[in-house]
Amino acid sequence: MVVRLTKTECLLYLRNCKSMKELKRIHSQIFRIGLCQNKDVLNKLMVFCSAPGVGNMSYAERVLNYIHDPHLFVYNLMIKAFVKVGNSQKSVSLFHRMREEGVSPDNFTYPFVLKAIGCLQMISEGRKVHAFTVKNGLELDGYVRNSFMDMYASLGHLELMRQLFDETQTRNVVCWNILISGYVRHGRYEDAVSTFQEMENSKDVTPDEASVVSTLTACVALGDLELGKELHCYVNEKLEFTIVLGNALINMYAKCGCLSLAHRVFNDMPIKNAISWTSIVSGYVNAGRLDEARELFERSPEKDVILWTSLINGYVQFNCFDEAFALFRAMQMMRVKPDKFTVVALLTGCAQLGALEQGRWIHGFIEENNIRIDTVLGTALVDMYAKCGCIDKSLEIFRQVEEGDTALWTAIVCGLAMNGQTNKALELFSEMLTVGVKPDDITLVGVLSACNHGGLVEEGRMYFHSMKKVYGIEPKIEHYGCLVDLLGRAGLLYKTEAFIEMIQDAEDEALVPLWGALLNACRIHGNVYMGERIANRLSGIASSNSGVHTLIANIYAAAHRWRDVVNVRRQMKDMGVKKVPGCSAIEVNGIVHEFLVEDTSHPKTTEIYSLLNVMARMILDLKEYVVEVNI
């Protein structure tokens, strides 16, 4: 016997529904009793279908398409739900559909539609919708006007955002906060701070938690510790202290270099969450105080993936690669699933050390755990393989990433240049421009390095001069260095000197690497006269630079001027200038070993030097054998 539900019973069941499976059974009953177009029933049905976590947007969309005359509530519900799940395009499409079907949007429709437009960066669409609200009188609604301000902030049209703000007669705290956060979002930090101060002086409204948090972000970007302290005083005097404010203050003090105050705020917080612990640990990590960071990490009651990754990244950043890998293994033992940022940090360490086997293991871990290789992870893999000399593998991964951004293209261009594949690097740079990816300053370093490796003087000059004119990139010391090295290696010593002279602040210490590159070119081409002249010039601005002294000594040695070599060495000793010892690294069975010149700190030093002596004797014996054979 089939039990037929009444409308009241259907509504009751829908109100108490717990799963989509249960909802589908109720929906079938709704069809049987002919309530599938009933407004009240449809409202309850659509509310559950579009609910985050338990609903099903595909099913909700199917139900919507079945409704003969969808009303405003249903459209608003679906537009909001699609924005919440990140499908902004569907939200905009539904907005157009409702208008085509004669359903007039209200002030609940626009905020979510405008948010979707901002996410999609559809400036022309935003202007059309703005004009439509002006026409139907909804532009004056405070809720709608604030949403337009937020949309223009997302689109980067800050003047239009400010214009709407200035036209608003009654400004609430939300309106002010949108203005401050909009400035912060687009790097207009001074404007954000001045807006907060303007808000504080206003008689209409008082800054709240959101106002302070956004302004603290501006303080961090500006490195303005004094303003941060003023905001801290404001919090103590005017606001209720919350975890959110505490975390923002810890972050501000830590990033402004005042760890003692950051720790004081942390200790004074009665309740701490994972963000609190991550903020204080990250503060110690960024200051290079890894032991204290580790101690705090161990004390943390909540260790999420962000906290683990923060400390792992710190170990990598300060070349403590063994500790980074050990922590990663501990993370796995604690069943904390790493994300792409965790493995990116480890891959960065592998790239720095040239630890190919470790890098391959991490790549295998990524594949085994089905971590999607997006542009961020793809860039890290491309960079790691390139720096470990496996450029073919870099190219393979590069081609596998579906949508490459500037960072990914830069990684492969620089990788090819680093591995001496000049033509391929320039070919991919041209391809990058063809597909519409804009190069940045690091990309051009790779391009100029490729020209340097290939000895392409004219091409190098052309790319350098096109930086500002074509790509709008102001050359930095790295770009000047590439061109100086290219010209110097080509033997164009006097042109190189003239080029450096043309650079503004040519006597500045920042240009020492350029003069050093020219000095090295003098060594290569045996120009002792110019080398001496440049060395004398550098003596005033780089007297403590061991590299400069070493280069001039090498120039004298190449010219067999041994007395001058001795004088340079004696001068270095008198001035207390020590040559930076060379460093080598080798990976054995997945473990990277580092050695400095005359290093005796390795636990197997005796065995290493013993084997080295055996190899040296073998080389000598081989030389004697070759001499005898030739005789």
LINRA-V542320 format. One record per backbone hydrogen bond with DSSP energy under -1.0 kcal/mol. NH is the residue of the N-H (numbers start at 1). CO is the residue of the C=O. E is the energy in kcal/mol with one decimal. If there is no record, write none. Layout:
nh = [NH/NH]
co = [CO/CO]
e = [E/E]
This chain:
nh = [10/11/12/13/14/15/16/23/24/25/26/27/28/29/30/31/32/33/34/35/38/42/43/44/45/46/47/48/49/50/51/55/56/60/61/62/63/64/65/67/75/76/77/78/79/80/81/82/83/84/85/86/87/88/91/92/93/94/95/96/97/98/99/100/101/102/103/109/110/113/114/115/116/117/118/119/120/122/123/126/127/128/129/130/131/132/133/134/135/136/138/139/141/145/146/147/148/149/150/151/152/153/154/155/157/158/161/162/163/164/165/166/167/176/177/178/179/180/181/182/183/184/185/186/187/188/189/192/193/194/195/196/197/198/199/200/201/212/213/214/215/216/217/218/219/220/221/222/223/224/225/228/229/230/231/232/233/234/235/236/237/238/239/246/247/248/249/250/251/252/253/254/255/256/257/258/262/263/264/265/266/267/268/277/278/279/280/281/282/283/284/285/286/287/288/289/290/293/294/295/296/297/298/299/300/308/309/310/311/312/313/314/315/316/317/318/319/320/324/325/326/327/328/329/330/331/332/333/334/335/336/343/344/345/346/347/348/349/350/351/352/353/354/355/356/359/360/361/362/363/364/365/366/367/368/369/370/371/374/378/379/380/381/382/383/384/385/386/387/388/389/390/391/394/395/396/397/398/399/401/409/410/411/412/413/414/415/416/417/418/419/420/421/422/425/426/427/428/429/430/431/432/433/434/435/437/444/445/446/447/448/449/450/451/452/453/454/456/457/460/461/462/463/464/465/466/467/470/471/473/480/481/482/483/484/485/486/487/488/489/490/491/492/493/496/497/498/499/500/501/502/503/508/511/512/515/516/517/518/519/520/521/522/523/524/525/527/528/531/532/533/534/535/536/537/538/539/542/545/549/550/551/552/553/554/555/556/557/558/559/560/561/562/565/566/567/568/569/570/571/572/573/574/575/577/584/586/588/591/593/595/597/599/605/608/609/610/611/612/613/614/615/616/617/618/619/620/621/622/623/624/625/626/627/628/629/630/631]
co = [6/7/8/9/10/11/12/19/20/21/22/23/24/25/26/27/28/29/31/30/35/38/39/40/41/42/43/44/45/46/48/51/49/56/57/58/59/60/61/63/71/72/73/74/75/76/77/78/79/80/81/83/82/86/87/88/89/90/91/92/93/94/95/96/97/99/98/106/106/109/110/111/112/113/114/115/116/117/121/122/123/124/125/126/127/128/129/130/131/132/133/133/138/141/142/143/144/145/146/147/148/149/150/151/152/156/157/158/159/160/161/162/163/172/173/174/175/176/177/178/179/180/181/182/184/183/187/188/189/190/191/192/193/194/195/196/197/208/209/210/211/212/213/214/215/216/217/218/219/219/223/224/225/226/227/228/229/230/231/232/233/234/235/242/243/244/245/246/247/248/249/250/251/252/254/253/258/259/260/261/262/263/264/273/274/275/276/277/278/279/280/281/282/283/285/284/288/289/290/291/292/293/294/295/296/304/305/306/307/308/309/310/311/312/313/314/316/315/320/321/322/323/324/325/326/327/328/329/330/332/331/339/340/341/342/343/344/345/346/347/348/349/350/350/354/355/356/357/358/359/360/361/362/363/364/365/367/366/372/374/375/376/377/378/379/380/381/382/383/384/386/385/389/390/391/392/393/394/395/397/405/406/407/408/409/410/411/412/413/414/415/417/416/420/421/422/423/424/425/426/427/428/429/430/431/432/440/441/442/443/444/445/446/447/448/449/450/451/455/456/457/458/459/460/461/462/464/466/466/467/476/477/478/479/480/481/482/483/484/485/486/488/487/491/492/493/494/495/496/497/498/500/505/508/509/511/512/513/514/515/516/517/518/519/520/521/522/526/527/528/529/530/531/532/533/534/535/538/542/545/546/547/548/549/550/551/552/553/554/555/557/556/560/561/562/563/564/565/566/567/568/569/570/571/572/595/593/591/588/586/584/582/596/602/604/605/606/607/608/609/610/611/612/613/614/615/616/617/618/619/620/621/622/623/624/625/626/627]
e = [-2.4/-2.4/-2.0/-2.8/-2.6/-2.0/-1.6/-2.2/-2.4/-1.3/-2.0/-2.7/-1.8/-1.5/-2.1/-1.9/-1.8/-2.0/-1.1/-2.6/-1.7/-2.7/-2.3/-1.9/-2.5/-3.0/-2.1/-1.8/-2.2/-2.0/-1.2/-2.4/-1.8/-2.5/-2.4/-1.8/-2.3/-2.4/-2.2/-1.1/-1.9/-2.9/-2.3/-2.3/-2.9/-2.3/-2.2/-2.5/-1.7/-2.3/-1.7/-1.3/-2.7/-1.1/-1.3/-2.2/-2.3/-2.5/-1.8/-2.0/-2.2/-2.6/-1.7/-2.3/-1.8/-1.5/-2.9/-1.2/-1.5/-1.7/-3.3/-1.5/-2.1/-2.3/-2.3/-2.2/-2.0/-2.0/-1.1/-2.4/-2.1/-1.9/-2.4/-2.2/-2.5/-2.1/-2.1/-2.0/-1.9/-1.9/-1.3/-1.3/-1.5/-3.0/-2.3/-1.4/-2.1/-2.2/-2.2/-2.3/-2.7/-2.0/-2.3/-2.1/-2.2/-1.4/-1.8/-2.6/-2.4/-2.3/-1.9/-2.7/-1.7/-1.7/-2.4/-2.3/-1.6/-2.3/-2.8/-2.2/-1.8/-2.2/-2.7/-1.1/-1.7/-2.8/-1.4/-1.9/-2.4/-2.5/-2.2/-2.1/-2.3/-2.3/-2.6/-2.6/-1.8/-2.0/-2.6/-2.2/-2.0/-2.6/-1.6/-1.5/-2.1/-2.1/-2.0/-2.2/-1.3/-2.0/-1.3/-1.7/-2.3/-2.0/-2.4/-1.9/-2.2/-2.2/-2.4/-2.2/-2.1/-3.2/-1.6/-2.5/-2.9/-2.0/-2.3/-2.4/-2.3/-2.1/-2.8/-2.5/-2.4/-1.5/-1.3/-3.2/-1.8/-2.9/-1.8/-2.5/-2.3/-2.8/-2.1/-1.8/-2.4/-2.6/-2.0/-2.4/-2.7/-1.6/-1.8/-2.4/-2.9/-1.1/-1.9/-2.2/-1.5/-1.9/-2.7/-2.0/-2.2/-2.5/-2.4/-1.3/-1.2/-2.1/-2.5/-2.1/-1.8/-2.4/-2.9/-1.6/-2.3/-2.1/-2.8/-1.8/-1.9/-3.6/-1.8/-2.3/-2.3/-2.4/-1.9/-2.2/-2.1/-2.3/-1.8/-2.0/-1.7/-1.6/-2.2/-1.6/-2.1/-1.9/-1.7/-2.6/-2.2/-1.6/-2.2/-2.4/-2.2/-1.9/-1.6/-1.9/-1.7/-2.2/-2.7/-2.2/-2.2/-2.2/-2.4/-2.3/-2.4/-1.9/-2.7/-1.9/-1.1/-2.4/-1.4/-3.0/-2.3/-1.7/-2.3/-2.7/-2.5/-2.4/-2.6/-2.1/-2.5/-1.3/-1.5/-2.8/-1.1/-1.7/-2.3/-2.0/-2.3/-2.6/-2.1/-1.3/-2.2/-2.6/-2.2/-1.8/-2.4/-2.9/-2.1/-2.5/-2.2/-2.6/-1.6/-1.6/-2.6/-1.5/-2.3/-2.3/-2.2/-2.5/-1.8/-1.9/-2.0/-2.5/-1.9/-2.0/-2.2/-2.2/-1.7/-1.2/-1.9/-2.2/-2.6/-2.3/-2.1/-2.0/-2.1/-2.8/-2.1/-2.4/-1.5/-2.4/-2.5/-2.4/-2.7/-2.3/-2.6/-1.4/-1.0/-2.7/-1.5/-2.3/-2.2/-2.5/-1.9/-2.0/-2.8/-2.5/-2.3/-2.9/-2.8/-2.6/-1.4/-1.6/-2.3/-1.7/-2.1/-2.2/-2.2/-2.3/-2.2/-2.2/-1.3/-1.2/-2.1/-1.5/-1.8/-2.0/-2.8/-2.0/-2.1/-2.4/-2.2/-1.9/-2.2/-1.7/-2.4/-2.4/-2.1/-1.4/-1.9/-2.7/-1.9/-2.7/-2.4/-2.4/-1.7/-2.3/-1.2/-2.7/-1.5/-1.4/-2.5/-2.2/-2.1/-2.0/-2.2/-2.1/-2.2/-2.3/-2.5/-1.2/-1.6/-3.1/-1.2/-1.5/-2.4/-2.0/-2.3/-2.3/-2.6/-2.5/-2.3/-2.0/-2.7/-2.0/-2.7/-2.9/-2.4/-2.9/-1.8/-3.1/-3.1/-1.3/-1.9/-1.7/-2.3/-2.8/-2.0/-2.3/-2.3/-2.2/-1.9/-2.5/-2.3/-2.4/-2.2/-2.1/-2.2/-2.7/-2.3/-2.4/-2.4/-2.1/-2.3/-2.3/-2.3/-2.4/-2.4/-2.1]
